[in-house]
Amino acid sequence: MAVSPMMQQYFTIKREYPDCILLFRLGDFYEMFYDDAVTASQALELVLTGKDCGGGERAPMCGVPYHAVESYISKLITKGYRVAVCEQLEDPSQSKGIVKRDVVRVVTPGTVTEGAFLAADKNNYICSLYYENGRYGAAYADISTGALYATDLPTEDVKSALLSSLTSYAPSEIITDGSLDEEVLAYLKDRFGTLITQVDKSEFDYDKAEKEIASLTADEDDAEHGPLCLRAVGALIAYLRRTQKDTVAYLRHIHFYSDTKYLSMDAFTKRSLELTESIANRDKRGSLLGAIDSTGSAPGARLLRKWVLNPLLDVEAISARQDAVEELKNATVVRKELYRLFRSVIDMERMTTRIIYNTAGAGDLKLLEGTLRVIPEVKAQLAQLHCGTLRALDESLETLSDVADSIGNTIMENPAGTLKDGNLIRNGANEVVDELRLMVLDGKAWLAKIEQLEKERTGIRTLKVGYNKVFGYYIEVSKSFAGSVPSNYIRRQTLANSERYVTDELKDMESRILSAKERLFALEYEIFQKLREVILQSAERIKKAAAVLAELDVYTSFATTAADLQMVRPLVDDSDGLSITEGRHIVVEKHLKKTYFVPNDCRFDGES
């Protein structure tokens, strides 16, 4: 049965993504057809309609507006579906025949970069696991922040080590060659709702992995690492490259680590200690994290969660953190000012990824500018502190004033929400923009003047000049004044109670105004994209600043909690002894409303 050329194009693209719901861009909507439409209409509660596909067939169809697509994608991902986003690759008004279209990204639970699926205080990890000779290599990436970690898990008690690692990262998606233990799979699906993505074993080839890592031009830690985690990293990068259509620029640094850096706790212990969620309702409230989290920013909240799940073993590193917390606890004014500043900081890690993906709008860039303007204020507070840990943060924190100025000198204070309808670039940023904008404004003033002149000339007091996208500019006259219409008015449209006309003068001005407006909008979009490229050149600097601010936010949070709960600094050493005087359980204490928590002493050594 013959189908329309557009549907032929749809079928060609759909065959490449049979396991995905295909969002097919048609004008201002993303449409879904056939089984995808039936599935999506139920999942998203959309009205199911039909489309004539040629040959007498009508395909089930439903759609969502392009400006709200991310929220719909999030809903589909939350319900366990994969989504392929097919875009128009050329301007429909300039193309001849069928508009070129292709899939620009595939969205899965592990490859979401924005939307309701992402929790602000949690990383969204995708994991790659490789198993060989009784040992696992693991790689974890959060593409919404650009984080990439890799490790070879211990050879002793392999399954326990694997479950412990997976519990720390709670991946929303795992890439495997099919060798994962069924018990592990069941645990992941039940505990985290993890999507399992099986790929061919050849994806974990060592030589292929080396090429993938080299092509990423990523920096590597100096930490020792074995071949298994390299295979896992290679397969992960290859998968992200396929789903994100080669857009993997957000992954720049591979953090290799060993199991000797952090305190080893099995999955059962982490759950029983209620470190990040309570056993009763699997919620942050009632957990250790819930009791101590006073962070003001999303990156700070995510880093605090990571630290809680991965306690340090190195005494010197622990002491360095304690130095920062102690000084901030004692510096009350500085601590409170830093907390205030962090509450105004946006999520620069995820914002940078959105800029890379070209999904950030002009308003987003203004938010980024606002955060960058906060950095000098943060540094002013840090300048008053003296411990080595905080001094190092101050020295590594760039003000990024050049990036902030680039945005501030280009984007207007309250830019439009869309990118191709103008009102993006501030007055004075570009001479041509200013000239075109003046032409458009003068044209509108001229139209208002024409309306008044025509009312006076014709005596039609209800006459008005209007505009719509179908008929352009028009003169509307109510039918009660039909006899007063001048002979030079050309009828354009008949309505129930009025007639719409044009004149040669009106058509000429319409052409001039619309031409200026189109050129203005196109130029503003072009300038915005150039600004985006300028910002991307500083992407690593922005991410580094975000990491410094997140670490300082966590220290400030610890200090705030310590001050509020009257906590003291413990002495940490390498001995086997433990001595606690008047110790309190802060999680229990926090939930006691009218009852006093009785402090307890606890002492034991390696023999008791």
N, C-alpha and C positions, 0 to 999 in steps of 0.2 A: 504494500500500500504506500503510495507516494505521500511524503510529508513535506511541510514547508521548509525552505532553506534554513530558517532560524532553528527549527526543531532538529534538523539534520546536524547542525552545529552542536546543539544541546546533547544529542545522543553520542556524538563523537567524544565530547569531553566527559560525559557521564561514564562511558565505558572505561575510562582511565581511573575512575574513583568509585568503584562499585560498592565499597564498604562505607562510603560517606554520604551524608545528606548534602546535595549540591545546591548551593545558593547561586542562582544564575542571574546576573545583573541585567535588568531591562529598564533603562531610563532611571527613574528615581526609586525603583524597587528591586529587591532581590526576590526572584520567583523560584518556586519549587514545583516540580511536575511529577505525575504518576505516583509511584509508591512513596517517593520522598515527600510529596505533597500530602498524601494520606497520613503518613507518620508524623510529619511536622504539624499538621492541622490539629492532631490530637494532643501532641506534646506541648504545643504553644497556644492551644485554644483559639485557633484561627478559623475563619470561615473558608470552607472548601468550595472552590468554584471550578470552572472548566475553561479550556482554551481550544479553539479550532486549530488543529495541527495540520490540516490538509487531508485530502482523501476521505473526508466525511467523518474523521475521528475527532472526538473532544477529549483532551487530556485533563485529568484531575489537576487542579492548580491552586496554590495559595502563595501569598507573598508578604514581605515586610518592608517598610520604608528604609532606604539606605542610611538615613541619619540615625536610626535606632537599632541598626543591625547587631551591634555588639551585645546589647542586652538580650536579644533573641538567641544569639550564639551561646551566651553564657547559660541560658536555660536549657538548650539542647545538650551542651557539654555536661551540665549537672545531672541530666537524665541518662548519661552514658553514651551519647551519640558522637560520632566524628563528623566534622563539618568541613566541606571544601568550598572555599569562597572564590567564585568565578567573576572576574571584573571585565568591564569594557576597556580595551586597551587603546582605543582611539576615540576621538570626538565624533559622535554619531552625525553631527551636522556637517562634518568634513569628509566622512567616509563615503565610498561608493559601494553599493551593495550591502552585504551583511557586515555589521560591525565586528571587528576582531575581538575575540574574547578568549580568556584562558584563566586557569586557576592560579591565583597569586599566593595562596597559603592554605594549608590544611590545619584545622584547629582540633586538637585533642585535649583531654584533661591535662596533659603535661606540657602543652605548647600554648596555653592561654597567656596573653600578654596584658589584657585589661578586662574590665567588666566585673559583674557581681560574683563570678566564680572565684575571683581572687580575694582572699581575706587580707586586709591591710597588715595585720600583725603576724602573719604566717607566710613563710616561703612556699612556693608551689613547685615542688621538685619532680623532675622526670628522671628515672633511674635506668641505668644500663648495667646488666650483670653478666659476667662471663665465668664459667665454671670449668676447671681443668685440674686433674690429678688431686682431687680432694680439697681444692681451695677456690675461693671466689675473688674475682677482681670486681670492684664496684665504682661506678661513676654517677655523680648526681649533678644535675644542672637546674637552675631556676632561670628560665629565659626571660622572665619579666624583670629580673635584676641583673642578669649577666653572670651570676655566680656559677662556678664549675669546680667541683671537688672530686678527687679520685683517691682510692686506697686499695691495697691488697689486704683482705681480711685474714685474721689468724688461722693457722692450720689446726689448732686444737679446738675441739668442740665447735666444729664448723657451722652447724646449723644454728647454734646459740649465738655465735658471733654475727651471723648473717641477720638473724631476727633483731638483734640489738642495733645493728647499723640501720636497718630498715625502719625501726621504731624511732630512731633519732631524726630521720629525714622525712618519714611519713609520705612517701612518693605517691602522687596521684596517678602516675603511669609508669610501667616498667617495660623495658625492652629486653627480650630474652630470646635465645635460640631454641627454646622449648625444653631446656634441661632443668628447669626449676622444680624442686620438690613439690608434690601435690599439697603437702601439709603447709608449706610456705605460701603457696598460692591461696589456699583457703584462708590463712591468717591475714594476708594482705587484703583480700576482698572483704572479709568480715570486719577487720579493724579499721581500714582506711578507704574502703571502696575503690581500691586501685584497679585501673584498667591494665590488662595484660596485653602487650603487643608483641607478637612473635615475628621474628625476622629470620632470614636464612643464616645458617651458621657461618657462611662466607663473609658476612658483614663484620665478623669479629677477627678476620685475618690480620695477623700482626703487621705485615708489610703495608696492607691497606690502611691500617690504623695509623701507622707512622706518617703516611701521605696525608691523611685527613688532618692530623694534628699540625703537620708542617704547613698545610694550606691555610690553616686558621691563623698562622703567624702569631700564635698565642705565646705569652711568657709562661715559663714553668717555674715552680718553686725549686729550691735547691734540695728539698727533702728527697730521700731515697725512695725509689718506687720500682716495683717489679713489672714484668710484661703483662700480667693479667689485667691490671687496672688500665694499662695503655690500650689493650684490646677493647675494654669496655668503653673508654673514652672515644676511641675511633668509631665504634658502632653508633655511639650516641650522636656524635657530630654528623655522621652520614645520615642518620635518621632525621635530625633537625634540618639538615640541608635539603632533604627531599620534601619535608612538610612545609618548610618556610621558604622554599624556592631560592636557595642559596643565601638568604639573609641570615647569616650567623655572625654578623659583625659585633653583636653584643657580647659574645664570648671571647675574651681577650687574655684571660689569665687562668691557668690550671693550678689549683691548689692541691698539691699532693700531701697527704698526711699519713701517719702510721698509728697503729692502735696503742702505741706506747705514750702518745701525747696526752690522751684523755683517760679519765677514770673509766674502767670497763664495768658496765652494768648490763645484765641480760634484759631482754624485753619484759620479763615478768617483774623484775625489780623496778624498772622504770615505771611500769604501770602501778605497782603496789605502793611506791613512794608518792604517787600522785604529783609528779613533778610539774606537768603542764595541764593536766585535766583530772578531774575527780573520777573515781571509779563509779560512783552512784549515777551521775548523769553525763559523764564524758564532756564536762564543760570546764572552762578555765577557772570559773569561780569554785572555790573549795580546793584549789591546787596551790602548790608552792608558788608557781608563776603568778597566779592571781593575787597572792598575798603580797608579793614584793614588786609588782610591776607599776612603776610610777613614771614610765617613759612618756615623752611628749610627742614623739614622732613615730611614724610607721617603721622606718628602717631601724630605729632604736628598739622598738618592740620585737622585731624579728631577730635582731642580734641577741637580745636578752634571752629569748626562747632558746636560741642555739647554745648559749653559754650554760643555761640551766641543764640542758640535755647532755652537754659535753663538758663536765668539770675538768679543769686543768690538773695535771699531776706535778708539774715543775714548780718547786717551792719559790724560786726566784720570780717566775712569771706571776704566781699568785700574789706574792708580796708587792709587785709593781702595781697590780690592780688595787690592792688594799691601800697603797699610798695615795692613789688618786681619790678613792672613796673617802678616806679619812680627811684629806685636806678639804674636799668639797663639803663634807659633813660639818666641819668647823667653820667654813666660810659661808655663813648663812645667807648673806646678802647676794653674793655671787651665785650661789646655788639656786636661789629663788629666781634670780634674773635669767639664768640659763634655762631653767624650767619654762619660764614664760616665753623665751625665744624659741625653744624647741616646739612649743605648741603651735607656732606659726610657720613651721618648716614643712614643705610638701615632700612627697616621696620622690626625691631626685633620682633614685635608682630606677624606679619603674618609669618615671617621666622620660629619662634618657632613652630607654628602650622604645617608648612610644614615638619619640622623635626619629629614631632609627627606622622604625616601621612606617613613618610618615602618617601616623594616625593622631598626632598631636595637633591641636588647633592653635590659633593665635592667642586665645584666652589662656591656654596651657602654658604658652611661652611667657605670658605676663606673670603667671603664678611662679614659674621658674625664676623669673627676674626678681620677684618679691623675696624668694628664699635666698637668692644670691646676695641681695641687699642686706640680709640678716647676718651674713658671715662676718663682716667687719665688727658688728656688735658682739658676736660670740668671741672673736679674737680679743676685743677690748676687755672682756671678762677673764679670759684665759691669761692675759698679761698680768693679772693680779695674783696668779697662783705660781707655785714654785717647785712642786715635786717633779721628778724626772719624767714620769709618765705623761703628765699634763703639759709639760714644756715641749715634749716631743710631738704631741698632738698639735699644739699651737704652731710649731715650726713647719709641720707638714700640711697645714690647712691654708690653701690659697684663697684669696678674697674673690678671685674670678670677676673682678670689676670690669674687665674688658668684655666678658660675655654678657654681663648684666647691662652694660652700656650699649652693646650692639642691639639687644632687645629693646631697651628703653628708647633708643634713638630711632627705632624703626616702627614698632607696633604702637598703635593708639591705646589710650587708657582703657577703653571699654570696647574691644573689637567685636566684630560679628561672630556668631557661633559657627558659621560655615565659611569655607575658604574661597569659594568662587563667586561670591555675591558682593564683593567689595567691603568697605568699612574695616580694613585691616591696618593700613599704613597711616601713620600719624602725619599731620600737616607739617611741612618743612623737611620731611625725610627724603623726598624726591620731587624735583621740580616738575617733571612731566605729570606725576600723580596730582600735584597741586593744580596744574593747568587744566587737566581733564576734569577734576572734581569741580573746579570753578565753572567749566562749561556746562556740566550737568546741573549744578545748582542754579546757574543763570537760566538754563532751559526751563527748569521748574518755575522759576520766578516769572519767566515770560508767559508760561501757560496760565498762571494765576492772573497775569495782566490781561491776557487774551480773553479769559472768562469774563472779567469785569467789562472789557470793551464790548464784547459781543452782547452782553446783557443790556448795555446802554444803547447799542446800535439797533438791536432788534426789538427791544422792549419786552423781551421774554425774561421775567424775573427769576424763573425756576431753572434757567439754563445753567448747565455746569460742564466743565471739561474734566474728563476722566481717562483712565487707562486700564487695559487688561492685556494679558499675554496673547490672547487670540486675535483681537482686533486692533491692538495698539491704542493710540490716543484718539479720542472721539469727543464730539459735542452732543450731549444728551438733552433732548427737549421733550417735555411731557406732551401727550396727545392733545391736551386742551389748548395748546398753543401751536398746533400743526399749521394753522392758517398764517402764522406770522414767520414761518421759516423762510429765510432768504433764498434766492435762486442759486446762489453759489454753494449751498450746502448739498453734499452728496450723501444719499442715504446708505448706511452701512449695515444696520441691524435694527430689527423691529422687536420690541419687548411688549409686555402686556399693557403697560401704561405709558410707554414712551417710545421715542424713536432716537436712534443714534446716527450721527452724521459725521462726515469729515469734510475738510476743505483743503485746497492745494497748499495753502500756507501752513496748515496744521500738519499735513503729511511731510512737508519739507522740514519743519522743525523736529518732527518725530524722528526722521532719519538722522538728523544731526545729533539729537540727544542720545538716541540708542547707540549710535556709532561711538560717541564719546564714552557712554557707559560701558559698552563691551570692551573697549580699549582700556578703560580704567580698571575694570575688574580683572582683566587678563594681566595687566601690569602689576597690580597689587599681589596677585597670586604668584607671579614670577619673582617679585621682590621677597615675598614670604619664603619661597623655596630656596632662594639664595641665602637668606638668613638662616634657614634650617641647616644648610650645608656648612655655614660658618660655625654654628653651634656644634655640629657633629665633629668638627675638627678638634673640639675641646671636650669630647665625650668622656675620654679617660680622666681628664682633670676634674670633670664634674662628678664622676663616679668616685674618684679618690676623696674628694671633699665630702661626698655623701657618706662614705665609710668612716671618715674621721668624725663627722657630726654624730653618726649613729653610736660610735664607741663612747664619745663624750656624753651622749644622752643616757647610755646605760650606766656610766659612772655616776651621773647626776641622779638617776633613778635609785641606785643603790644607796647613795648618800641621803637622799630624801627619806627613803624607807628606814634607814638606820637612825636618822634624827627623830622621825615620827615615833618609832617604836623603842627609842632609847637603847639602841644596840651598841655593843662595844666591839672593838677590833680584836679578833682572835689571833693568837700567836701560832703560826703554822710552821712545822719543821718536818724533818724526815724520820722522826722517831715513831715507835709503835704505840706510844702512850696517848691517851685522850683524857683531858681534864676539863670539865664544864662546871662552873659555879653559877648557881641560880639561873639555869637554862630554862628558856620558855619555848613552847611550840607556837611559832607565829601564825600558822594556819589556823590552829584551834583557837588561839587567843583572839584572832581577828573576828571570829564568828561567835565569840561569847559576848552577849549583849549586857547582861546584868550580873554575870558571875566573874569573880576574880580568878585568874589563872595562877595556880600556886607554882612558883619556880622550883626546879629540882636540880640537885647536884648529880654529876655522873663522873666517875673516875675508873679507868682501867688501863692496864699496860699489856705488853705482849704476853704476859704469863697468866693474867687474870681474866 
